[in-house]
Amino acid sequence: MLAVENLTSRYGRIEVLHGVSFNVNAGEIVTLVGANGAGKTTLLRAISGVQPISSGFIHFAGENIEIAPAHTRVTRGIAQVPEGRQIFAPLSVEDNLRLGAYARSDGDISTDLDGVYATFPLLFEKRRNQAGALSGGQQQMLAIGRALMARPKLMLLDEPSMGLAPILVDQIFAIIADFKQRGLTVLLVEQNAYAALAIADRGYVMETGRITMDGTGEALLHDDRVRSAFLGL
Amino acid sequence: MAEFLQFTFSGLTVGAIYALVALGFTLIYNASDVINFAQGEFVMLGGMVTVFAAAAGIPLPLAALLAIAVAVTVGMLLHRLAIEPARGATAVTLIIITIGASILLRGLAATFFDKNFHSLPPLIRSEPWMVGGAALLPQSVVVLIGTAVIVAALWSFLTRTMTGKAMLATASNRLAARLVGINTSAIVGLSFMVSAAIGAIGGILAAPITLTNYDVGTLLALKAFAAAMLGGMGNPLGAVAGGLLLGLLEAFGAGYLSSQYKDAIAFIVILFVLFVRPQGLFGKIGVERV
């Protein structure tokens, strides 16, 4: 479904992605693990089109999208839950969710809104509140709900567990694992490598702008190098 | 008392125009971080195009609509030809571009129209009403009501329509706006067009009272910028409050102190705001989270 080939990207003169290639098949949960500064967020942003690339290709659903503007990539079916949630703080919870469906041309938004409220009942209770007044965990759920409103084919999640209480982390990972049952394809970036690999079909390890290892979630979880580098085992 | 009322009336009238221009600043600033110093030129175009279209025999309401259309087109072209190609440049570069655009527009207006002062007939032709011994121009009431209508219309556009909400979303978080599929560059373009329309309407409403010429936008833009700073840059309600307050300060300053210092008051306000309360009356203190 998604294939990235030899992608390079830079901030000014500093190249941060040095020819990254990987792929995500339809219906899979694929995770990218790696330390801080490995380029995981940059990679996700490049896929969404909000980070310029200097060379390489991005294929999505049979088309080359590396030069497509960001907003058209959402229409094609790529939604992202960005790092640090990035909700629209001054707007209401419901407006945040409705804006998630902004790129959709079909009218049936209320069904999806009900669906998100069914998944996150708390958001329904707080639908008229200012999004900025939600707690960190609630904001994360809002960010996930907002991405779901786009009715994506591929969901990119950037550090969804960051800064959350352990009980919320479990809940978030359960929700992500559940996406698979709904037929959603997931690309998950995590520093919490253990939890991410546990729910992933396949994983890639990223170090300083390159992919250095790949394998099934299970295999990486038991790989000695991964265990010592990221799992502290 | 009559004197006080008189200053209040004229202060509110001029303040309403500042408020409209300040509102234009705010819309563009929120969507793009650009302070558009060509904002005053939209006001000038509103007045001047109406004057010359009316002189060419076009009925006044049509001439006014034409002027708004011209201003909106200029706003769109300003974004498309000058701001959009410089995307990614620093805010200072973009601000300098708008100053250049403002000089260009003034030059074009001086060449295409003329350098004389012009007036428009007031919407309601009647003698000033006497209120508590002070004269209230019917056109002042038109300006104030017009401003209130524009503010209300803008408010419902921003809070009731999906496009308006996309504008607020772009202002609040541009990265997230792009990630949900909002074409933020189109939103910035739209904010230029809406600001141009608001400015032009202000220019048309004010022309019967304040007169208009090719150069009317320069001082107006600077004063409205002071008003926007006073209210808190980026806050639409602050812009309106700042505009009205600045108009009143000017009127009282000119009336009770000396009319020679009238134009200085706006700049004293800028300095005062920068020294004492940089976030303005209604602005939030900028917090950078690391």
Interface residues (C-beta under 8 A of the other chain):
Chain A: S48 G49 V50 P69 A70 H71 R73 V74 T75 A79 Q80 P82 Q86 I87 F88 A89 P90 L91 D95 R98 L99 G100 Y102 A103 R104 R146 A147 A150
Chain B: M162 K165 A166 L168 A169 S172 N173 L175 A176 A177 R178 L179 V180 G181 I182 N183 T184
